[in-house]
């Protein structure tokens, strides 16, 4: 069974530097990224819903994100920009590569999630 991943996390993973909502969240996200990168050929399922990263997020209230409208918009914009459907199964490597090529390298990242509270991290690595 493949792991469920929110589409917008494909952008977050590429700029992650160990900062987050809490130490528990940060440690968990770091482990998820490490596991994904250790096996880039693993299949993931892209879904606009809480995922394996959200498990330890303080904004996750019983499986519902307290910022669900905002992150749902991010997810849908990532899917649209990448030409991928909600619920699609894809290798982690192919997904990360597609996000980099179609969103990050083209300068769409700020348009998709420039209002994110963590935007300052991505901006310093990705001058758009």
Backbone atoms as SQL, in Angstrom:
CREATE TABLE atoms (id INTEGER PRIMARY KEY, chain TEXT, resi INTEGER, resn TEXT, atom TEXT, x REAL, y REAL, z REAL);
INSERT INTO atoms VALUES
  (1, 'A', 1, 'UNK', 'N', 0.841, -1.184, 0.000),
  (2, 'A', 1, 'UNK', 'CA', 0.000, 0.000, 0.000),
  (3, 'A', 1, 'UNK', 'C', 0.888, 1.250, 0.000),
  (4, 'A', 2, 'UNK', 'N', 0.553, 2.194, -0.853),
  (5, 'A', 2, 'UNK', 'CA', 1.356, 3.406, -0.949),
  (6, 'A', 2, 'UNK', 'C', 0.978, 4.396, 0.156),
  (7, 'A', 3, 'UNK', 'N', 1.909, 5.289, 0.449),
  (8, 'A', 3, 'UNK', 'CA', 1.666, 6.323, 1.453),
  (9, 'A', 3, 'UNK', 'C', 0.875, 7.455, 0.811),
  (10, 'A', 4, 'UNK', 'N', -0.021, 8.040, 1.586),
  (11, 'A', 4, 'UNK', 'CA', -0.781, 9.195, 1.114),
  (12, 'A', 4, 'UNK', 'C', 0.043, 10.447, 1.388),
  (13, 'A', 5, 'UNK', 'N', 0.109, 11.305, 0.376),
  (14, 'A', 5, 'UNK', 'CA', 0.844, 12.559, 0.515),
  (15, 'A', 5, 'UNK', 'C', -0.008, 13.693, -0.045),
  (16, 'A', 6, 'UNK', 'N', -0.104, 14.778, 0.716),
  (17, 'A', 6, 'UNK', 'CA', -0.765, 15.992, 0.220),
  (18, 'A', 6, 'UNK', 'C', 0.091, 16.536, -0.899),
  (19, 'A', 7, 'UNK', 'N', -0.490, 16.930, -2.010),
  (20, 'A', 7, 'UNK', 'CA', 0.314, 17.443, -3.126),
  (21, 'A', 7, 'UNK', 'C', 1.210, 18.627, -2.772),
  (22, 'A', 8, 'UNK', 'N', 0.738, 19.560, -1.952),
  (23, 'A', 8, 'UNK', 'CA', 1.593, 20.724, -1.671),
  (24, 'A', 8, 'UNK', 'C', 2.827, 20.356, -0.854),
  (25, 'A', 9, 'UNK', 'N', 2.814, 19.219, -0.186),
  (26, 'A', 9, 'UNK', 'CA', 4.002, 18.808, 0.555),
  (27, 'A', 9, 'UNK', 'C', 5.172, 18.490, -0.374),
  (28, 'A', 10, 'UNK', 'N', 4.877, 18.259, -1.641),
  (29, 'A', 10, 'UNK', 'CA', 5.942, 18.074, -2.633),
  (30, 'A', 10, 'UNK', 'C', 6.812, 19.317, -2.780),
  (31, 'A', 11, 'UNK', 'N', 6.243, 20.472, -2.485),
  (32, 'A', 11, 'UNK', 'CA', 7.032, 21.713, -2.486),
  (33, 'A', 11, 'UNK', 'C', 7.732, 21.868, -1.135),
  (34, 'A', 12, 'UNK', 'N', 7.014, 21.653, -0.054),
  (35, 'A', 12, 'UNK', 'CA', 7.585, 21.808, 1.291),
  (36, 'A', 12, 'UNK', 'C', 8.838, 20.949, 1.471),
  (37, 'A', 13, 'UNK', 'N', 8.778, 19.723, 0.992),
  (38, 'A', 13, 'UNK', 'CA', 9.901, 18.807, 1.164),
  (39, 'A', 13, 'UNK', 'C', 11.169, 19.348, 0.538),
  (40, 'A', 14, 'UNK', 'N', 11.050, 20.078, -0.546),
  (41, 'A', 14, 'UNK', 'CA', 12.225, 20.537, -1.280),
  (42, 'A', 14, 'UNK', 'C', 12.920, 21.721, -0.611),
  (43, 'A', 15, 'UNK', 'N', 12.245, 22.366, 0.333),
  (44, 'A', 15, 'UNK', 'CA', 12.828, 23.513, 1.019),
  (45, 'A', 15, 'UNK', 'C', 12.973, 23.283, 2.525),
  (46, 'A', 16, 'UNK', 'N', 12.629, 22.107, 2.983),
  (47, 'A', 16, 'UNK', 'CA', 12.600, 21.823, 4.418),
  (48, 'A', 16, 'UNK', 'C', 13.987, 21.984, 5.034),
  (49, 'A', 17, 'UNK', 'N', 14.028, 22.689, 6.156),
  (50, 'A', 17, 'UNK', 'CA', 15.303, 22.889, 6.847),
  (51, 'A', 17, 'UNK', 'C', 15.220, 22.664, 8.350),
  (52, 'A', 18, 'UNK', 'N', 14.232, 21.898, 8.788),
  (53, 'A', 18, 'UNK', 'CA', 14.156, 21.544, 10.196),
  (54, 'A', 18, 'UNK', 'C', 13.357, 22.510, 11.053),
  (55, 'A', 19, 'UNK', 'N', 12.612, 23.392, 10.426),
  (56, 'A', 19, 'UNK', 'CA', 11.754, 24.304, 11.188),
  (57, 'A', 19, 'UNK', 'C', 10.316, 23.842, 11.025),
  (58, 'A', 20, 'UNK', 'N', 9.514, 24.079, 12.060),
  (59, 'A', 20, 'UNK', 'CA', 8.122, 23.646, 11.983),
  (60, 'A', 20, 'UNK', 'C', 7.314, 24.145, 13.149),
  (61, 'A', 21, 'UNK', 'N', 6.116, 23.637, 13.267),
  (62, 'A', 21, 'UNK', 'CA', 5.178, 24.092, 14.282),
  (63, 'A', 21, 'UNK', 'C', 5.611, 23.721, 15.693),
  (64, 'A', 22, 'UNK', 'N', 6.278, 22.589, 15.819),
  (65, 'A', 22, 'UNK', 'CA', 6.718, 22.113, 17.132),
  (66, 'A', 22, 'UNK', 'C', 7.863, 21.129, 16.910),
  (67, 'A', 23, 'UNK', 'N', 8.560, 20.780, 17.985),
  (68, 'A', 23, 'UNK', 'CA', 9.654, 19.810, 17.864),
  (69, 'A', 23, 'UNK', 'C', 9.126, 18.453, 17.405),
  (70, 'A', 24, 'UNK', 'N', 7.967, 18.061, 17.917),
  (71, 'A', 24, 'UNK', 'CA', 7.356, 16.790, 17.523),
  (72, 'A', 24, 'UNK', 'C', 7.051, 16.783, 16.023),
  (73, 'A', 25, 'UNK', 'N', 6.460, 17.877, 15.530),
  (74, 'A', 25, 'UNK', 'CA', 6.148, 17.978, 14.103),
  (75, 'A', 25, 'UNK', 'C', 7.425, 17.957, 13.266),
  (76, 'A', 26, 'UNK', 'N', 8.413, 18.740, 13.675),
  (77, 'A', 26, 'UNK', 'CA', 9.670, 18.845, 12.935),
  (78, 'A', 26, 'UNK', 'C', 10.386, 17.503, 12.861),
  (79, 'A', 27, 'UNK', 'N', 10.482, 16.807, 13.977),
  (80, 'A', 27, 'UNK', 'CA', 11.123, 15.486, 13.990),
  (81, 'A', 27, 'UNK', 'C', 10.387, 14.523, 13.072),
  (82, 'A', 28, 'UNK', 'N', 9.069, 14.533, 13.142),
  (83, 'A', 28, 'UNK', 'CA', 8.258, 13.632, 12.321),
  (84, 'A', 28, 'UNK', 'C', 8.442, 13.939, 10.833),
  (85, 'A', 29, 'UNK', 'N', 8.374, 15.211, 10.465),
  (86, 'A', 29, 'UNK', 'CA', 8.522, 15.575, 9.056),
  (87, 'A', 29, 'UNK', 'C', 9.907, 15.202, 8.543),
  (88, 'A', 30, 'UNK', 'N', 10.917, 15.440, 9.344),
  (89, 'A', 30, 'UNK', 'CA', 12.277, 15.056, 8.952),
  (90, 'A', 30, 'UNK', 'C', 12.391, 13.561, 8.694),
  (91, 'A', 31, 'UNK', 'N', 11.753, 12.749, 9.544),
  (92, 'A', 31, 'UNK', 'CA', 11.771, 11.293, 9.355),
  (93, 'A', 31, 'UNK', 'C', 11.037, 10.895, 8.073),
  (94, 'A', 32, 'UNK', 'N', 9.909, 11.530, 7.802),
  (95, 'A', 32, 'UNK', 'CA', 9.139, 11.214, 6.587),
  (96, 'A', 32, 'UNK', 'C', 9.982, 11.531, 5.348),
  (97, 'A', 33, 'UNK', 'N', 10.596, 12.689, 5.324),
  (98, 'A', 33, 'UNK', 'CA', 11.427, 13.071, 4.169),
  (99, 'A', 33, 'UNK', 'C', 12.579, 12.080, 4.013),
  (100, 'A', 34, 'UNK', 'N', 13.223, 11.733, 5.107),
  (101, 'A', 34, 'UNK', 'CA', 14.329, 10.773, 5.058),
  (102, 'A', 34, 'UNK', 'C', 13.858, 9.441, 4.472),
  (103, 'A', 35, 'UNK', 'N', 12.722, 8.938, 4.956),
  (104, 'A', 35, 'UNK', 'CA', 12.189, 7.654, 4.464),
  (105, 'A', 35, 'UNK', 'C', 11.853, 7.724, 2.977),
  (106, 'A', 36, 'UNK', 'N', 11.295, 8.832, 2.553),
  (107, 'A', 36, 'UNK', 'CA', 10.952, 8.984, 1.133),
  (108, 'A', 36, 'UNK', 'C', 12.215, 9.018, 0.273),
  (109, 'A', 37, 'UNK', 'N', 13.201, 9.759, 0.721),
  (110, 'A', 37, 'UNK', 'CA', 14.436, 9.886, -0.052),
  (111, 'A', 37, 'UNK', 'C', 15.257, 8.601, -0.056),
  (112, 'A', 38, 'UNK', 'N', 15.091, 7.785, 0.964),
  (113, 'A', 38, 'UNK', 'CA', 15.786, 6.492, 1.019),
  (114, 'A', 38, 'UNK', 'C', 15.244, 5.512, -0.016),
  (115, 'A', 39, 'UNK', 'N', 13.979, 5.679, -0.388),
  (116, 'A', 39, 'UNK', 'CA', 13.338, 4.798, -1.357),
  (117, 'A', 39, 'UNK', 'C', 12.532, 5.644, -2.349),
  (118, 'A', 40, 'UNK', 'N', 13.231, 6.381, -3.225),
  (119, 'A', 40, 'UNK', 'CA', 12.538, 7.297, -4.134),
  (120, 'A', 40, 'UNK', 'C', 11.630, 6.603, -5.154),
  (121, 'A', 41, 'UNK', 'N', 11.805, 5.301, -5.354),
  (122, 'A', 41, 'UNK', 'CA', 10.965, 4.567, -6.309),
  (123, 'A', 41, 'UNK', 'C', 9.641, 4.114, -5.689),
  (124, 'A', 42, 'UNK', 'N', 9.448, 4.357, -4.381),
  (125, 'A', 42, 'UNK', 'CA', 8.204, 3.929, -3.744),
  (126, 'A', 42, 'UNK', 'C', 7.019, 4.706, -4.300),
  (127, 'A', 43, 'UNK', 'N', 5.898, 4.030, -4.355),
  (128, 'A', 43, 'UNK', 'CA', 4.675, 4.658, -4.827),
  (129, 'A', 43, 'UNK', 'C', 4.046, 5.470, -3.708),
  (130, 'A', 44, 'UNK', 'N', 3.540, 6.636, -4.077),
  (131, 'A', 44, 'UNK', 'CA', 2.768, 7.462, -3.161),
  (132, 'A', 44, 'UNK', 'C', 1.420, 7.737, -3.828),
  (133, 'A', 45, 'UNK', 'N', 0.429, 8.026, -3.019),
  (134, 'A', 45, 'UNK', 'CA', -0.881, 8.417, -3.529),
  (135, 'A', 45, 'UNK', 'C', -1.096, 9.870, -3.161),
  (136, 'A', 46, 'UNK', 'N', -1.324, 10.693, -4.167),
  (137, 'A', 46, 'UNK', 'CA', -1.533, 12.120, -3.946),
  (138, 'A', 46, 'UNK', 'C', -3.008, 12.374, -3.682),
  (139, 'A', 47, 'UNK', 'N', -3.290, 12.918, -2.497),
  (140, 'A', 47, 'UNK', 'CA', -4.682, 13.166, -2.119),
  (141, 'A', 47, 'UNK', 'C', -4.807, 14.508, -1.419),
  (142, 'A', 48, 'UNK', 'N', -5.879, 15.182, -1.718),
  (143, 'A', 48, 'UNK', 'CA', -6.190, 16.459, -1.089),
  (144, 'A', 48, 'UNK', 'C', -6.896, 16.158, 0.232),
  (145, 'A', 49, 'UNK', 'N', -6.088, 15.750, 1.210),
  (146, 'A', 49, 'UNK', 'CA', -6.582, 15.421, 2.555),
  (147, 'A', 49, 'UNK', 'C', -5.383, 15.306, 3.479),
  (148, 'A', 50, 'UNK', 'N', -5.641, 15.182, 4.763),
  (149, 'A', 50, 'UNK', 'CA', -4.529, 15.034, 5.699),
  (150, 'A', 50, 'UNK', 'C', -3.738, 13.786, 5.340),
  (151, 'A', 51, 'UNK', 'N', -2.428, 13.855, 5.551),
  (152, 'A', 51, 'UNK', 'CA', -1.535, 12.789, 5.118),
  (153, 'A', 51, 'UNK', 'C', -0.584, 12.369, 6.226),
  (154, 'A', 52, 'UNK', 'N', 0.476, 11.666, 5.846),
  (155, 'A', 52, 'UNK', 'CA', 1.450, 11.171, 6.821),
  (156, 'A', 52, 'UNK', 'C', 2.211, 12.304, 7.498),
  (157, 'A', 53, 'UNK', 'N', 2.384, 13.425, 6.847),
  (158, 'A', 53, 'UNK', 'CA', 3.055, 14.577, 7.453),
  (159, 'A', 53, 'UNK', 'C', 2.130, 15.236, 8.468),
  (160, 'A', 54, 'UNK', 'N', 0.865, 15.341, 8.130),
  (161, 'A', 54, 'UNK', 'CA', -0.123, 16.019, 8.978),
  (162, 'A', 54, 'UNK', 'C', -0.340, 15.304, 10.318),
  (163, 'A', 55, 'UNK', 'N', 0.034, 14.048, 10.387),
  (164, 'A', 55, 'UNK', 'CA', -0.205, 13.247, 11.591),
  (165, 'A', 55, 'UNK', 'C', 0.229, 13.972, 12.868),
  (166, 'A', 56, 'UNK', 'N', 1.377, 14.642, 12.842),
  (167, 'A', 56, 'UNK', 'CA', 1.907, 15.287, 14.042),
  (168, 'A', 56, 'UNK', 'C', 1.777, 16.809, 14.013),
  (169, 'A', 57, 'UNK', 'N', 0.935, 17.319, 13.137),
  (170, 'A', 57, 'UNK', 'CA', 0.760, 18.765, 13.018),
  (171, 'A', 57, 'UNK', 'C', -0.260, 19.258, 14.042),
  (172, 'A', 58, 'UNK', 'N', 0.052, 20.341, 14.742),
  (173, 'A', 58, 'UNK', 'CA', -0.909, 20.875, 15.711),
  (174, 'A', 58, 'UNK', 'C', -2.174, 21.434, 15.063),
  (175, 'A', 59, 'UNK', 'N', -2.147, 21.654, 13.745),
  (176, 'A', 59, 'UNK', 'CA', -3.343, 22.123, 13.034),
  (177, 'A', 59, 'UNK', 'C', -4.254, 20.977, 12.616),
  (178, 'A', 60, 'UNK', 'N', -3.854, 19.746, 12.894),
  (179, 'A', 60, 'UNK', 'CA', -4.646, 18.569, 12.564),
  (180, 'A', 60, 'UNK', 'C', -5.574, 18.259, 13.741),
  (181, 'A', 61, 'UNK', 'N', -6.834, 18.534, 13.555),
  (182, 'A', 61, 'UNK', 'CA', -7.822, 18.256, 14.595),
  (183, 'A', 61, 'UNK', 'C', -8.715, 17.120, 14.130),
  (184, 'A', 62, 'UNK', 'N', -8.426, 15.930, 14.621),
  (185, 'A', 62, 'UNK', 'CA', -9.192, 14.725, 14.277),
  (186, 'A', 62, 'UNK', 'C', -9.245, 14.485, 12.772),
  (187, 'A', 63, 'UNK', 'N', -8.103, 14.682, 12.123),
  (188, 'A', 63, 'UNK', 'CA', -8.003, 14.410, 10.693),
  (189, 'A', 63, 'UNK', 'C', -8.430, 15.552, 9.789),
  (190, 'A', 64, 'UNK', 'N', -8.771, 16.691, 10.378),
  (191, 'A', 64, 'UNK', 'CA', -9.169, 17.869, 9.607),
  (192, 'A', 64, 'UNK', 'C', -8.193, 19.005, 9.927),
  (193, 'A', 65, 'UNK', 'N', -7.649, 19.623, 8.885),
  (194, 'A', 65, 'UNK', 'CA', -6.724, 20.738, 9.063),
  (195, 'A', 65, 'UNK', 'C', -7.498, 21.999, 9.410),
  (196, 'A', 66, 'UNK', 'N', -7.042, 22.717, 10.423),
  (197, 'A', 66, 'UNK', 'CA', -7.713, 23.964, 10.797),
  (198, 'A', 66, 'UNK', 'C', -7.538, 25.030, 9.715),
  (199, 'A', 67, 'UNK', 'N', -6.602, 24.828, 8.812),
  (200, 'A', 67, 'UNK', 'CA', -6.391, 25.730, 7.669),
  (201, 'A', 67, 'UNK', 'C', -6.785, 25.033, 6.375),
  (202, 'A', 68, 'UNK', 'N', -7.787, 24.173, 6.440),
  (203, 'A', 68, 'UNK', 'CA', -8.085, 23.293, 5.308),
  (204, 'A', 68, 'UNK', 'C', -8.406, 24.026, 4.009),
  (205, 'A', 69, 'UNK', 'N', -9.066, 25.170, 4.057),
  (206, 'A', 69, 'UNK', 'CA', -9.380, 25.877, 2.807),
  (207, 'A', 69, 'UNK', 'C', -8.101, 26.332, 2.112),
  (208, 'A', 70, 'UNK', 'N', -7.166, 26.865, 2.899),
  (209, 'A', 70, 'UNK', 'CA', -5.903, 27.343, 2.328),
  (210, 'A', 70, 'UNK', 'C', -5.080, 26.184, 1.776),
  (211, 'A', 71, 'UNK', 'N', -4.890, 25.127, 2.551),
  (212, 'A', 71, 'UNK', 'CA', -4.033, 24.027, 2.084),
  (213, 'A', 71, 'UNK', 'C', -4.698, 23.220, 0.975),
  (214, 'A', 72, 'UNK', 'N', -6.009, 23.168, 0.979),
  (215, 'A', 72, 'UNK', 'CA', -6.730, 22.505, -0.119),
  (216, 'A', 72, 'UNK', 'C', -6.471, 23.263, -1.428),
  (217, 'A', 73, 'UNK', 'N', -6.449, 24.591, -1.353),
  (218, 'A', 73, 'UNK', 'CA', -6.140, 25.415, -2.522),
  (219, 'A', 73, 'UNK', 'C', -4.712, 25.121, -2.991),
  (220, 'A', 74, 'UNK', 'N', -3.765, 25.060, -2.066),
  (221, 'A', 74, 'UNK', 'CA', -2.378, 24.731, -2.436),
  (222, 'A', 74, 'UNK', 'C', -2.324, 23.372, -3.137),
  (223, 'A', 75, 'UNK', 'N', -2.972, 22.388, -2.529),
  (224, 'A', 75, 'UNK', 'CA', -2.969, 21.033, -3.099),
  (225, 'A', 75, 'UNK', 'C', -3.523, 21.018, -4.521),
  (226, 'A', 76, 'UNK', 'N', -4.671, 21.635, -4.702),
  (227, 'A', 76, 'UNK', 'CA', -5.306, 21.635, -6.022),
  (228, 'A', 76, 'UNK', 'C', -4.475, 22.377, -7.058),
  (229, 'A', 77, 'UNK', 'N', -3.822, 23.458, -6.650),
  (230, 'A', 77, 'UNK', 'CA', -2.962, 24.203, -7.575),
  (231, 'A', 77, 'UNK', 'C', -1.730, 23.386, -7.969),
  (232, 'A', 78, 'UNK', 'N', -1.176, 22.638, -7.036),
  (233, 'A', 78, 'UNK', 'CA', -0.032, 21.772, -7.354),
  (234, 'A', 78, 'UNK', 'C', -0.464, 20.696, -8.346),
  (235, 'A', 79, 'UNK', 'N', -1.580, 20.056, -8.081),
  (236, 'A', 79, 'UNK', 'CA', -2.070, 19.023, -9.002),
  (237, 'A', 79, 'UNK', 'C', -2.281, 19.593, -10.395),
  (238, 'A', 80, 'UNK', 'N', -2.920, 20.746, -10.466),
  (239, 'A', 80, 'UNK', 'CA', -3.196, 21.390, -11.752),
  (240, 'A', 80, 'UNK', 'C', -1.895, 21.713, -12.490),
  (241, 'A', 81, 'UNK', 'N', -0.953, 22.347, -11.808),
  (242, 'A', 81, 'UNK', 'CA', 0.314, 22.737, -12.437),
  (243, 'A', 81, 'UNK', 'C', 1.110, 21.527, -12.917),
  (244, 'A', 82, 'UNK', 'N', 0.992, 20.420, -12.193),
  (245, 'A', 82, 'UNK', 'CA', 1.740, 19.205, -12.538),
  (246, 'A', 82, 'UNK', 'C', 0.993, 18.295, -13.501),
  (247, 'A', 83, 'UNK', 'N', -0.277, 18.591, -13.762),
  (248, 'A', 83, 'UNK', 'CA', -1.067, 17.744, -14.651),
  (249, 'A', 83, 'UNK', 'C', -1.357, 16.380, -14.051),
  (250, 'A', 84, 'UNK', 'N', -1.583, 16.364, -12.732),
  (251, 'A', 84, 'UNK', 'CA', -1.829, 15.121, -12.001),
  (252, 'A', 84, 'UNK', 'C', -3.215, 15.200, -11.370),
  (253, 'A', 85, 'UNK', 'N', -3.910, 14.083, -11.300),
  (254, 'A', 85, 'UNK', 'CA', -5.248, 14.035, -10.710),
  (255, 'A', 85, 'UNK', 'C', -5.195, 13.685, -9.232),
  (256, 'A', 86, 'UNK', 'N', -6.164, 14.190, -8.477),
  (257, 'A', 86, 'UNK', 'CA', -6.308, 13.812, -7.077),
  (258, 'A', 86, 'UNK', 'C', -6.505, 12.301, -7.004),
  (259, 'A', 87, 'UNK', 'N', -5.761, 11.634, -6.138),
  (260, 'A', 87, 'UNK', 'CA', -5.848, 10.187, -5.989),
  (261, 'A', 87, 'UNK', 'C', -4.873, 9.420, -6.864),
  (262, 'A', 88, 'UNK', 'N', -4.097, 10.138, -7.682),
  (263, 'A', 88, 'UNK', 'CA', -3.129, 9.471, -8.562),
  (264, 'A', 88, 'UNK', 'C', -2.021, 8.814, -7.755),
  (265, 'A', 89, 'UNK', 'N', -1.567, 7.692, -8.268),
  (266, 'A', 89, 'UNK', 'CA', -0.436, 6.985, -7.674),
  (267, 'A', 89, 'UNK', 'C', 0.766, 7.236, -8.572),
  (268, 'A', 90, 'UNK', 'N', 1.887, 7.616, -7.973),
  (269, 'A', 90, 'UNK', 'CA', 3.088, 8.001, -8.701),
  (270, 'A', 90, 'UNK', 'C', 4.288, 7.693, -7.814),
  (271, 'A', 91, 'UNK', 'N', 5.449, 7.499, -8.397),
  (272, 'A', 91, 'UNK', 'CA', 6.619, 7.292, -7.539),
  (273, 'A', 91, 'UNK', 'C', 6.986, 8.622, -6.888),
  (274, 'A', 92, 'UNK', 'N', 7.544, 8.537, -5.718),
  (275, 'A', 92, 'UNK', 'CA', 7.979, 9.734, -5.008),
  (276, 'A', 92, 'UNK', 'C', 8.956, 10.526, -5.876),
  (277, 'A', 93, 'UNK', 'N', 9.898, 9.836, -6.479),
  (278, 'A', 93, 'UNK', 'CA', 10.913, 10.483, -7.322),
  (279, 'A', 93, 'UNK', 'C', 10.259, 11.242, -8.474),
  (280, 'A', 94, 'UNK', 'N', 9.315, 10.616, -9.159),
  (281, 'A', 94, 'UNK', 'CA', 8.647, 11.278, -10.284),
  (282, 'A', 94, 'UNK', 'C', 7.847, 12.489, -9.813),
  (283, 'A', 95, 'UNK', 'N', 7.215, 12.372, -8.669),
  (284, 'A', 95, 'UNK', 'CA', 6.436, 13.485, -8.156),
  (285, 'A', 95, 'UNK', 'C', 7.328, 14.673, -7.807),
  (286, 'A', 96, 'UNK', 'N', 8.379, 14.426, -7.046),
  (287, 'A', 96, 'UNK', 'CA', 9.287, 15.504, -6.639),
  (288, 'A', 96, 'UNK', 'C', 9.920, 16.159, -7.866),
  (289, 'A', 97, 'UNK', 'N', 10.298, 15.358, -8.833),
  (290, 'A', 97, 'UNK', 'CA', 10.889, 15.874, -10.066),
  (291, 'A', 97, 'UNK', 'C', 9.883, 16.738, -10.839),
  (292, 'A', 98, 'UNK', 'N', 8.654, 16.278, -10.912),
  (293, 'A', 98, 'UNK', 'CA', 7.609, 17.033, -11.618),
  (294, 'A', 98, 'UNK', 'C', 7.330, 18.355, -10.916),
  (295, 'A', 99, 'UNK', 'N', 7.248, 18.354, -9.611),
  (296, 'A', 99, 'UNK', 'CA', 7.026, 19.587, -8.845),
  (297, 'A', 99, 'UNK', 'C', 8.184, 20.564, -9.098),
  (298, 'A', 100, 'UNK', 'N', 9.396, 20.066, -9.067),
  (299, 'A', 100, 'UNK', 'CA', 10.557, 20.936, -9.297),
  (300, 'A', 100, 'UNK', 'C', 10.510, 21.538, -10.696),
  (301, 'A', 101, 'UNK', 'N', 10.270, 20.712, -11.696),
  (302, 'A', 101, 'UNK', 'CA', 10.277, 21.164, -13.086),
  (303, 'A', 101, 'UNK', 'C', 9.108, 22.086, -13.416),
  (304, 'A', 102, 'UNK', 'N', 7.904, 21.722, -12.976),
  (305, 'A', 102, 'UNK', 'CA', 6.698, 22.450, -13.399),
  (306, 'A', 102, 'UNK', 'C', 6.295, 23.591, -12.470),
  (307, 'A', 103, 'UNK', 'N', 6.803, 23.588, -11.235),
  (308, 'A', 103, 'UNK', 'CA', 6.401, 24.639, -10.293),
  (309, 'A', 103, 'UNK', 'C', 7.599, 25.464, -9.835),
  (310, 'A', 104, 'UNK', 'N', 8.578, 24.810, -9.253),
  (311, 'A', 104, 'UNK', 'CA', 9.697, 25.548, -8.666),
  (312, 'A', 104, 'UNK', 'C', 10.552, 26.210, -9.755),
  (313, 'A', 105, 'UNK', 'N', 10.971, 25.446, -10.744),
  (314, 'A', 105, 'UNK', 'CA', 11.835, 25.993, -11.796),
  (315, 'A', 105, 'UNK', 'C', 11.140, 27.040, -12.668),
  (316, 'A', 106, 'UNK', 'N', 9.813, 26.990, -12.745),
  (317, 'A', 106, 'UNK', 'CA', 9.075, 27.946, -13.576),
  (318, 'A', 106, 'UNK', 'C', 8.650, 29.195, -12.804),
  (319, 'A', 107, 'UNK', 'N', 8.902, 29.222, -11.498),
  (320, 'A', 107, 'UNK', 'CA', 8.543, 30.382, -10.693),
  (321, 'A', 107, 'UNK', 'C', 7.100, 30.415, -10.213),
  (322, 'A', 108, 'UNK', 'N', 6.391, 29.301, -10.324),
  (323, 'A', 108, 'UNK', 'CA', 4.990, 29.256, -9.890),
  (324, 'A', 108, 'UNK', 'C', 4.817, 29.081, -8.380),
  (325, 'A', 109, 'UNK', 'N', 5.856, 28.682, -7.686),
  (326, 'A', 109, 'UNK', 'CA', 5.721, 28.372, -6.265),
  (327, 'A', 109, 'UNK', 'C', 5.106, 29.522, -5.476),
  (328, 'A', 110, 'UNK', 'N', 5.626, 30.723, -5.653),
  (329, 'A', 110, 'UNK', 'CA', 5.119, 31.868, -4.891),
  (330, 'A', 110, 'UNK', 'C', 3.662, 32.169, -5.233),
  (331, 'A', 111, 'UNK', 'N', 3.282, 31.938, -6.467),
  (332, 'A', 111, 'UNK', 'CA', 1.898, 32.157, -6.882),
  (333, 'A', 111, 'UNK', 'C', 0.969, 31.154, -6.183),
  (334, 'A', 112, 'UNK', 'N', 1.445, 29.927, -6.024),
  (335, 'A', 112, 'UNK', 'CA', 0.633, 28.869, -5.413),
  (336, 'A', 112, 'UNK', 'C', 0.547, 29.017, -3.900),
  (337, 'A', 113, 'UNK', 'N', 1.682, 29.256, -3.250),
  (338, 'A', 113, 'UNK', 'CA', 1.678, 29.240, -1.784),
  (339, 'A', 113, 'UNK', 'C', 2.451, 30.396, -1.153),
  (340, 'A', 114, 'UNK', 'N', 2.525, 31.508, -1.846),
  (341, 'A', 114, 'UNK', 'CA', 3.254, 32.665, -1.328),
  (342, 'A', 114, 'UNK', 'C', 2.672, 33.246, -0.054),
  (343, 'A', 115, 'UNK', 'N', 1.421, 32.915, 0.265),
  (344, 'A', 115, 'UNK', 'CA', 0.798, 33.408, 1.495),
  (345, 'A', 115, 'UNK', 'C', 0.976, 32.451, 2.675),
  (346, 'A', 116, 'UNK', 'N', 1.763, 31.409, 2.480),
  (347, 'A', 116, 'UNK', 'CA', 2.045, 30.442, 3.550),
  (348, 'A', 116, 'UNK', 'C', 2.932, 31.088, 4.616),
  (349, 'A', 117, 'UNK', 'N', 2.712, 30.727, 5.852),
  (350, 'A', 117, 'UNK', 'CA', 3.511, 31.247, 6.953),
  (351, 'A', 117, 'UNK', 'C', 4.982, 30.861, 6.892),
  (352, 'A', 118, 'UNK', 'N', 5.293, 29.826, 6.129),
  (353, 'A', 118, 'UNK', 'CA', 6.678, 29.365, 6.005),
  (354, 'A', 118, 'UNK', 'C', 7.328, 29.868, 4.716),
  (355, 'A', 119, 'UNK', 'N', 6.661, 30.750, 3.996),
  (356, 'A', 119, 'UNK', 'CA', 7.147, 31.251, 2.720),
  (357, 'A', 119, 'UNK', 'C', 8.562, 31.832, 2.809),
  (358, 'A', 120, 'UNK', 'N', 8.896, 32.463, 3.931),
  (359, 'A', 120, 'UNK', 'CA', 10.213, 33.091, 4.075),
  (360, 'A', 120, 'UNK', 'C', 11.349, 32.073, 3.917),
  (361, 'A', 121, 'UNK', 'N', 11.098, 30.826, 4.265),
  (362, 'A', 121, 'UNK', 'CA', 12.124, 29.788, 4.099),
  (363, 'A', 121, 'UNK', 'C', 12.321, 29.482, 2.615),
  (364, 'A', 122, 'UNK', 'N', 11.242, 29.260, 1.919),
  (365, 'A', 122, 'UNK', 'CA', 11.312, 28.923, 0.495),
  (366, 'A', 122, 'UNK', 'C', 11.887, 30.073, -0.320),
  (367, 'A', 123, 'UNK', 'N', 11.505, 31.301, 0.021),
  (368, 'A', 123, 'UNK', 'CA', 11.982, 32.469, -0.724),
  (369, 'A', 123, 'UNK', 'C', 13.495, 32.593, -0.705),
  (370, 'A', 124, 'UNK', 'N', 14.105, 32.312, 0.436),
  (371, 'A', 124, 'UNK', 'CA', 15.562, 32.503, 0.505),
  (372, 'A', 124, 'UNK', 'C', 16.316, 31.481, -0.343),
  (373, 'A', 125, 'UNK', 'N', 15.702, 30.330, -0.615),
  (374, 'A', 125, 'UNK', 'CA', 16.330, 29.317, -1.456),
  (375, 'A', 125, 'UNK', 'C', 15.923, 29.433, -2.915),
  (376, 'A', 126, 'UNK', 'N', 14.774, 30.029, -3.133),
  (377, 'A', 126, 'UNK', 'CA', 14.193, 30.036, -4.472),
  (378, 'A', 126, 'UNK', 'C', 13.771, 31.452, -4.831),
  (379, 'A', 127, 'UNK', 'N', 14.704, 32.235, -5.274),
  (380, 'A', 127, 'UNK', 'CA', 14.401, 33.613, -5.663),
  (381, 'A', 127, 'UNK', 'C', 13.608, 33.592, -6.956),
  (382, 'A', 128, 'UNK', 'N', 12.377, 34.045, -6.858),
  (383, 'A', 128, 'UNK', 'CA', 11.493, 33.999, -8.035),
  (384, 'A', 128, 'UNK', 'C', 11.304, 35.381, -8.599);
